[in-house]
Amino acid sequence: MALQISRAFKDISLSFTRNPVTNDVITINNEDAIKKSVMNLVRTRIGERFFNNLIGSSVEKSLFEQNFPDVPDSLKEEIEILLENFEPRIKLQSVLAESFEDSNEINIQISYKIIGLSAPTQNIEFILTSTRI
């Protein structure tokens, strides 16, 4: 069995604010960096990334579809495939997707462990709603 080496993860903050001391872009570390990455992958629309149009999901698009019973299952499967293919720093535990018929909302819960860090299981939960102008 291979020994997993503990390491730190660091990403830049997408707000691009600067550190007042070093005058460099602020970084986010470990659990926060991976959480932002997972959220960005799920919220990215398919074809939105210029050099890799395979990255993304149809979560945002599904808000405007009719509420069929199979929509949450297809979203769950799509998110699982997306994270397994494009986020190698995590081991996915579970993905739950639930749609609410009367409010046109989708509740998504993602649970994962970080590979190489001795951190507890991480949970992300967010509700997507369609906005009307």
N, C-alpha and C positions, 0 to 999 in steps of 0.2 A: 504494500500500500504506500502511495506517495505521501510524503510529508508536506503539509500545506504551510507555507511560510507566511507569517503575518506581515502586512505591508500597509502603508498609508496611501490614500487616494486624494488627489487634489484636482479641482477644476476651476476655471475662471468663472466669476459671477457674470451672468448675462445682463446684469444691470449696468456693467461697465463703469461703475463708480470707482474712484481712485482712493487708494490708501493715503491718508493724510501724512503719514510718516515717510513711507518709501516712494510715494507718488506713482506707484504701480497699480495695476488693476487688482481689485480685491479678489481673493481666492476663497473658495469654500472647500471644506475638507471632509473626508471619510463618509459618514452616514448622510450628511447633508448633500454632498456632491453626487452621490449615487441616487438619492431620492430625487434631486432635480433632473438628473439624467433620465430616470424612469418616467417622470412626469412629462418631460419634453418629448420622449419617444412616443408615448401614448397620445399626447395632444397634437403631434405633428400630423398633418394631412398627407395622404399618399401622393407622391410626386412633388411635394413642397421643397425637398432638399435637392439642390441643383445637380450635384454630382453622384447622388445615389437615390434614384427615384423609387427604390423598393422600401425605403425607410418610411414608416408612418402607419397610421390606422384610419379606419373610417368611423371612429367614435363620434367626431363632430358632425359628420354627415348623417349619421343614424338618428340624430335628434329630430331631423325634419322628415323622417319616414313615418309611415303608419306603424302603430304599435302592434306588431305581430309577435306571437309567443316565441318564435325562434330568433328574434333579434338579439336578446341578451346572450343566448348560447353562441351565436356566431361572433359576437363581440368578444366574449370570453376566450374563444379559441384563437381569434385574431391577435389579441393582446398576448396570450401565452406564446404564440409563434414569434411575434415581434420581439418580445423580451428575451426569449431563448436565443434568437439569432443575433440580436444587436446589443445586448448588454451582458458581456461575458463576466462582469464582476459580481453577478448575483446568481443564486440558486433559487429558482422560483418555487414557492411553497403552494400558493393557491391564488386564483383569480376568480372573483365573483362579480357578475354584472346583473343588475336588476333594473327593470324599467317599471315606471309608474304610469298606468294608463291615463289617469285623469289629469296629470300635470305635465306630461311629456318631458319627464326627467329620466336620467339614467344614473344610477348609483354604481360606482365601480370601486371595488376593494381589491388591493394587491398586497400579498404577503410574500416576503422573500428573506433569505439569509445572505449576508455578504460573504463572499469567498475571500479567505485570507485575513479576515478581521474577526476578532473574538467579540463581536457585537451581538446583542439579542436579535431575535427575528424582527424585521422592520415591517410596519404596516402603513399603507397609504390608502386613504379613502377620500373620494371626491365625488361630488354630484354635478353632473352636467345638465344645464337647462338651456332651452332655446330662448333667445330673446326676441322680442317683437318691437318694432319701431312704430 
